Amino acid sequence: MRIRRILAAVIATSALAGLGLTGIATATAQGAPSYVTPSECRQGGGTPDLADNLCKGGMHNGEQID
């Protein structure tokens, strides 16, 4: 019985550690700057502003145009 409790605790700890590592990886990926093409900007419902190199409006609002 004691072994089952220890095993359950080990499994729960490793599962939570795995979730923590996934959260760190996601946070790192979100911190990277995002670039879209003028075509992607239009497809997302925005307007590419080539003077400012930004997509204005739509799904990619505020993202830089590459």
N, CA, C and O atoms as a printed pandas DataFrame, in Angstrom:
     atom_number atom_name residue_name chain_id  residue_number  x_coord  y_coord  z_coord
0              1         N          MET        A               1    0.820   -1.182    0.000
1              2        CA          MET        A               1    0.000    0.000    0.000
2              3         C          MET        A               1    0.871    1.254    0.000
3              4         O          MET        A               1    0.574    2.227   -0.694
4              5         N          ARG        A               2    1.932    1.222    0.774
5              6        CA          ARG        A               2    2.821    2.373    0.857
6              7         C          ARG        A               2    3.503    2.631   -0.485
7              8         O          ARG        A               2    3.702    3.780   -0.879
8              9         N          ILE        A               3    3.853    1.567   -1.171
9             10        CA          ILE        A               3    4.511    1.701   -2.477
10            11         C          ILE        A               3    3.559    2.358   -3.479
11            12         O          ILE        A               3    3.997    3.166   -4.298
12            13         N          ARG        A               4    2.277    2.028   -3.428
13            14        CA          ARG        A               4    1.306    2.632   -4.345
14            15         C          ARG        A               4    1.222    4.137   -4.127
15            16         O          ARG        A               4    1.147    4.896   -5.094
16            17         N          ARG        A               5    1.234    4.578   -2.874
17            18        CA          ARG        A               5    1.166    6.009   -2.580
18            19         C          ARG        A               5    2.413    6.721   -3.092
19            20         O          ARG        A               5    2.328    7.806   -3.667
20            21         N          ILE        A               6    3.561    6.104   -2.878
21            22        CA          ILE        A               6    4.814    6.707   -3.343
22            23         C          ILE        A               6    4.820    6.776   -4.865
23            24         O          ILE        A               6    5.200    7.793   -5.445
24            25         N          LEU        A               7    4.395    5.689   -5.508
25            26        CA          LEU        A               7    4.351    5.658   -6.967
26            27         C          LEU        A               7    3.380    6.721   -7.506
27            28         O          LEU        A               7    3.681    7.389   -8.495
28            29         N          ALA        A               8    2.234    6.874   -6.867
29            30        CA          ALA        A               8    1.259    7.889   -7.299
30            31         C          ALA        A               8    1.846    9.292   -7.139
31            32         O          ALA        A               8    1.640   10.156   -7.991
32            33         N          ALA        A               9    2.575    9.513   -6.048
33            34        CA          ALA        A               9    3.193   10.822   -5.828
34            35         C          ALA        A               9    4.259   11.112   -6.878
35            36         O          ALA        A               9    4.361   12.239   -7.362
36            37         N          VAL        A              10    5.052   10.103   -7.232
37            38        CA          VAL        A              10    6.096   10.274   -8.249
38            39         C          VAL        A              10    5.467   10.586   -9.602
39            40         O          VAL        A              10    5.945   11.467  -10.317
40            41         N          ILE        A              11    4.415    9.883   -9.956
41            42        CA          ILE        A              11    3.742   10.113  -11.246
42            43         C          ILE        A              11    3.126   11.515  -11.280
43            44         O          ILE        A              11    3.239   12.219  -12.283
44            45         N          ALA        A              12    2.481   11.914  -10.192
45            46        CA          ALA        A              12    1.875   13.247  -10.149
46            47         C          ALA        A              12    2.939   14.337  -10.245
47            48         O          ALA        A              12    2.739   15.339  -10.933
48            49         N          THR        A              13    4.059   14.151   -9.566
49            50        CA          THR        A              13    5.131   15.141   -9.607
50            51         C          THR        A              13    5.720   15.262  -11.003
51            52         O          THR        A              13    5.962   16.368  -11.486
52            53         N          SER        A              14    5.951   14.122  -11.653
53            54        CA          SER        A              14    6.531   14.175  -12.993
54            55         C          SER        A              14    5.548   14.784  -13.998
55            56         O          SER        A              14    5.965   15.473  -14.929
56            57         N          ALA        A              15    4.255   14.536  -13.816
57            58        CA          ALA        A              15    3.253   15.133  -14.701
58            59         C          ALA        A              15    3.234   16.650  -14.543
59            60         O          ALA        A              15    3.177   17.380  -15.532
60            61         N          LEU        A              16    3.283   17.123  -13.299
61            62        CA          LEU        A              16    3.297   18.570  -13.073
62            63         C          LEU        A              16    4.581   19.205  -13.586
63            64         O          LEU        A              16    4.556   20.326  -14.092
64            65         N          ALA        A              17    5.695   18.506  -13.463
65            66        CA          ALA        A              17    6.960   19.024  -13.995
66            67         C          ALA        A              17    6.888   19.128  -15.510
67            68         O          ALA        A              17    7.387   20.093  -16.090
68            69         N          GLY        A              18    6.280   18.157  -16.147
69            70        CA          GLY        A              18    6.119   18.198  -17.603
70            71         C          GLY        A              18    5.281   19.380  -18.041
71            72         O          GLY        A              18    5.592   20.026  -19.041
72            73         N          LEU        A              19    4.214   19.674  -17.300
73            74        CA          LEU        A              19    3.373   20.831  -17.626
74            75         C          LEU        A              19    4.140   22.126  -17.447
75            76         O          LEU        A              19    3.972   23.064  -18.226
76            77         N          GLY        A              20    4.974   22.182  -16.435
77            78        CA          GLY        A              20    5.781   23.382  -16.209
78            79         C          GLY        A              20    6.742   23.634  -17.347
79            80         O          GLY        A              20    6.906   24.775  -17.779
80            81         N          LEU        A              21    7.379   22.587  -17.842
81            82        CA          LEU        A              21    8.312   22.740  -18.960
82            83         C          LEU        A              21    7.577   23.155  -20.226
83            84         O          LEU        A              21    8.099   23.936  -21.022
84            85         N          THR        A              22    6.376   22.639  -20.413
85            86        CA          THR        A              22    5.582   23.023  -21.583
86            87         C          THR        A              22    5.215   24.499  -21.506
87            88         O          THR        A              22    5.251   25.199  -22.518
88            89         N          GLY        A              23    4.865   24.975  -20.327
89            90        CA          GLY        A              23    4.517   26.379  -20.155
90            91         C          GLY        A              23    5.694   27.293  -20.430
91            92         O          GLY        A              23    5.523   28.369  -21.003
92            93         N          ILE        A              24    6.888   26.880  -20.027
93            94        CA          ILE        A              24    8.087   27.681  -20.281
94            95         C          ILE        A              24    8.361   27.755  -21.777
95            96         O          ILE        A              24    8.691   28.820  -22.298
96            97         N          ALA        A              25    8.226   26.629  -22.468
97            98        CA          ALA        A              25    8.469   26.615  -23.910
98            99         C          ALA        A              25    7.464   27.495  -24.638
99           100         O          ALA        A              25    7.823   28.192  -25.587
100          101         N          THR        A              26    6.227   27.468  -24.209
101          102        CA          THR        A              26    5.195   28.297  -24.837
102          103         C          THR        A              26    5.465   29.774  -24.598
103          104         O          THR        A              26    5.322   30.587  -25.511
104          105         N          ALA        A              27    5.851   30.123  -23.391
105          106        CA          ALA        A              27    6.134   31.523  -23.078
106          107         C          ALA        A              27    7.314   32.032  -23.889
107          108         O          ALA        A              27    7.314   33.185  -24.322
108          109         N          THR        A              28    8.313   31.197  -24.101
109          110        CA          THR        A              28    9.474   31.595  -24.893
110          111         C          THR        A              28    9.074   31.817  -26.343
111          112         O          THR        A              28    9.513   32.784  -26.966
112          113         N          ALA        A              29    8.250   30.937  -26.881
113          114        CA          ALA        A              29    7.838   31.065  -28.278
114          115         C          ALA        A              29    6.987   32.311  -28.486
115          116         O          ALA        A              29    7.066   32.934  -29.545
116          117         N          GLN        A              30    6.188   32.683  -27.515
117          118        CA          GLN        A              30    5.332   33.846  -27.675
118          119         C          GLN        A              30    6.111   35.151  -27.591
119          120         O          GLN        A              30    5.642   36.180  -28.078
120          121         N          GLY        A              31    7.286   35.126  -26.984
121          122        CA          GLY        A              31    8.069   36.338  -26.847
122          123         C          GLY        A              31    8.773   36.738  -28.127
123          124         O          GLY        A              31    9.232   37.874  -28.238
124          125         N          ALA        A              32    8.874   35.839  -29.101
125          126        CA          ALA        A              32    9.565   36.127  -30.348
126          127         C          ALA        A              32    8.723   37.080  -31.200
127          128         O          ALA        A              32    7.497   36.969  -31.225
128          129         N          PRO        A              33    9.383   38.027  -31.907
129          130        CA          PRO        A              33    8.611   38.919  -32.775
130          131         C          PRO        A              33    7.962   38.152  -33.912
131          132         O          PRO        A              33    8.492   37.147  -34.386
132          133         N          SER        A              34    6.827   38.629  -34.334
133          134        CA          SER        A              34    6.059   37.937  -35.357
134          135         C          SER        A              34    6.053   38.759  -36.646
135          136         O          SER        A              34    5.832   39.970  -36.619
136          137         N          TYR        A              35    6.292   38.103  -37.750
137          138        CA          TYR        A              35    6.291   38.754  -39.060
138          139         C          TYR        A              35    5.264   38.078  -39.950
139          140         O          TYR        A              35    5.109   36.857  -39.911
140          141         N          VAL        A              36    4.569   38.858  -40.743
141          142        CA          VAL        A              36    3.622   38.332  -41.723
142          143         C          VAL        A              36    3.920   38.960  -43.077
143          144         O          VAL        A              36    4.509   40.039  -43.157
144          145         N          THR        A              37    3.515   38.287  -44.121
145          146        CA          THR        A              37    3.661   38.840  -45.467
146          147         C          THR        A              37    2.452   39.740  -45.736
147          148         O          THR        A              37    1.429   39.620  -45.062
148          149         N          PRO        A              38    2.564   40.637  -46.716
149          150        CA          PRO        A              38    1.401   41.463  -47.056
150          151         C          PRO        A              38    0.170   40.616  -47.411
151          152         O          PRO        A              38   -0.961   40.981  -47.092
152          153         N          SER        A              39    0.413   39.486  -48.071
153          154        CA          SER        A              39   -0.686   38.601  -48.443
154          155         C          SER        A              39   -1.358   37.999  -47.201
155          156         O          SER        A              39   -2.585   37.928  -47.129
156          157         N          GLU        A              40   -0.552   37.569  -46.229
157          158        CA          GLU        A              40   -1.111   37.010  -45.000
158          159         C          GLU        A              40   -1.905   38.070  -44.237
159          160         O          GLU        A              40   -2.937   37.774  -43.635
160          161         N          CYS        A              41   -1.414   39.297  -44.272
161          162        CA          CYS        A              41   -2.112   40.398  -43.615
162          163         C          CYS        A              41   -3.497   40.587  -44.237
163          164         O          CYS        A              41   -4.492   40.708  -43.522
164          165         N          ARG        A              42   -3.557   40.611  -45.570
165          166        CA          ARG        A              42   -4.840   40.783  -46.264
166          167         C          ARG        A              42   -5.775   39.612  -45.992
167          168         O          ARG        A              42   -6.969   39.808  -45.765
168          169         N          GLN        A              43   -5.232   38.385  -46.013
169          170        CA          GLN        A              43   -6.058   37.204  -45.775
170          171         C          GLN        A              43   -6.639   37.201  -44.366
171          172         O          GLN        A              43   -7.713   36.643  -44.140
172          173         N          GLY        A              44   -5.941   37.817  -43.418
173          174        CA          GLY        A              44   -6.439   37.915  -42.055
174          175         C          GLY        A              44   -7.400   39.071  -41.845
175          176         O          GLY        A              44   -7.857   39.304  -40.726
176          177         N          GLY        A              45   -7.709   39.790  -42.902
177          178        CA          GLY        A              45   -8.677   40.882  -42.805
178          179         C          GLY        A              45   -8.051   42.242  -42.537
179          180         O          GLY        A              45   -8.759   43.208  -42.254
180          181         N          GLY        A              46   -6.719   42.322  -42.625
181          182        CA          GLY        A              46   -6.048   43.587  -42.365
182          183         C          GLY        A              46   -5.596   44.280  -43.629
183          184         O          GLY        A              46   -5.813   43.794  -44.739
184          185         N          THR        A              47   -4.960   45.430  -43.441
185          186        CA          THR        A              47   -4.414   46.206  -44.543
186          187         C          THR        A              47   -2.925   46.394  -44.301
187          188         O          THR        A              47   -2.538   46.939  -43.267
188          189         N          PRO        A              48   -2.078   45.954  -45.230
189          190        CA          PRO        A              48   -0.641   46.148  -45.033
190          191         C          PRO        A              48   -0.261   47.608  -45.225
191          192         O          PRO        A              48   -0.548   48.197  -46.267
192          193         N          ASP        A              49    0.379   48.187  -44.230
193          194        CA          ASP        A              49    0.865   49.564  -44.308
194          195         C          ASP        A              49    2.371   49.485  -44.519
195          196         O          ASP        A              49    3.135   49.322  -43.567
196          197         N          LEU        A              50    2.789   49.601  -45.771
197          198        CA          LEU        A              50    4.200   49.418  -46.105
198          199         C          LEU        A              50    5.055   50.598  -45.659
199          200         O          LEU        A              50    6.273   50.463  -45.547
200          201         N          ALA        A              51    4.441   51.749  -45.404
201          202        CA          ALA        A              51    5.208   52.898  -44.914
202          203         C          ALA        A              51    5.699   52.641  -43.484
203          204         O          ALA        A              51    6.824   53.001  -43.136
204          205         N          ASP        A              52    4.846   52.013  -42.654
205          206        CA          ASP        A              52    5.209   51.701  -41.266
206          207         C          ASP        A              52    5.663   50.252  -41.098
207          208         O          ASP        A              52    6.102   49.861  -40.017
208          209         N          ASN        A              53    5.557   49.455  -42.165
209          210        CA          ASN        A              53    5.854   48.013  -42.114
210          211         C          ASN        A              53    5.021   47.309  -41.052
211          212         O          ASN        A              53    5.529   46.468  -40.312
212          213         N          LEU        A              54    3.736   47.658  -40.981
213          214        CA          LEU        A              54    2.823   47.037  -40.026
214          215         C          LEU        A              54    1.552   46.594  -40.728
215          216         O          LEU        A              54    1.135   47.174  -41.731
216          217         N          CYS        A              55    0.945   45.550  -40.172
217          218        CA          CYS        A              55   -0.372   45.128  -40.624
218          219         C          CYS        A              55   -1.381   45.834  -39.730
219          220         O          CYS        A              55   -1.318   45.726  -38.506
220          221         N          LYS        A              56   -2.303   46.550  -40.339
221          222        CA          LYS        A              56   -3.283   47.325  -39.568
222          223         C          LYS        A              56   -4.656   46.688  -39.702
223          224         O          LYS        A              56   -5.194   46.546  -40.800
224          225         N          GLY        A              57   -5.211   46.306  -38.551
225          226        CA          GLY        A              57   -6.531   45.687  -38.519
226          227         C          GLY        A              57   -6.462   44.182  -38.742
227          228         O          GLY        A              57   -5.411   43.631  -39.070
228          229         N          GLY        A              58   -7.581   43.546  -38.559
229          230        CA          GLY        A              58   -7.687   42.117  -38.805
230          231         C          GLY        A              58   -6.981   41.251  -37.766
231          232         O          GLY        A              58   -6.670   41.696  -36.661
232          233         N          MET        A              59   -6.743   40.023  -38.150
233          234        CA          MET        A              59   -6.187   39.030  -37.241
234          235         C          MET        A              59   -4.718   39.293  -36.895
235          236         O          MET        A              59   -4.263   38.884  -35.827
236          237         N          HIS        A              60   -3.978   39.954  -37.759
237          238        CA          HIS        A              60   -2.543   40.213  -37.554
238          239         C          HIS        A              60   -2.268   41.670  -37.192
239          240         O          HIS        A              60   -1.175   42.171  -37.452
240          241         N          ASN        A              61   -3.223   42.340  -36.610
241          242        CA          ASN        A              61   -3.095   43.751  -36.283
242          243         C          ASN        A              61   -1.845   44.038  -35.448
243          244         O          ASN        A              61   -1.630   43.434  -34.397
244          245         N          GLY        A              62   -1.030   44.968  -35.937
245          246        CA          GLY        A              62    0.166   45.375  -35.205
246          247         C          GLY        A              62    1.401   44.546  -35.476
247          248         O          GLY        A              62    2.487   44.898  -35.017
248          249         N          GLU        A              63    1.265   43.454  -36.208
249          250        CA          GLU        A              63    2.420   42.614  -36.507
250          251         C          GLU        A              63    3.242   43.241  -37.640
251          252         O          GLU        A              63    2.697   43.887  -38.535
252          253         N          GLN        A              64    4.545   43.039  -37.584
253          254        CA          GLN        A              64    5.422   43.602  -38.609
254          255         C          GLN        A              64    5.284   42.823  -39.911
255          256         O          GLN        A              64    5.036   41.617  -39.926
256          257         N          ILE        A              65    5.455   43.566  -41.003
257          258        CA          ILE        A              65    5.395   42.956  -42.332
258          259         C          ILE        A              65    6.809   42.668  -42.777
259          260         O          ILE        A              65    7.693   43.520  -42.699
260          261         N          ASP        A              66    7.004   41.456  -43.244
261          262        CA          ASP        A              66    8.324   41.020  -43.697
262          263         C          ASP        A              66    8.428   41.195  -45.198
263          264         O          ASP        A              66    9.465   40.886  -45.785
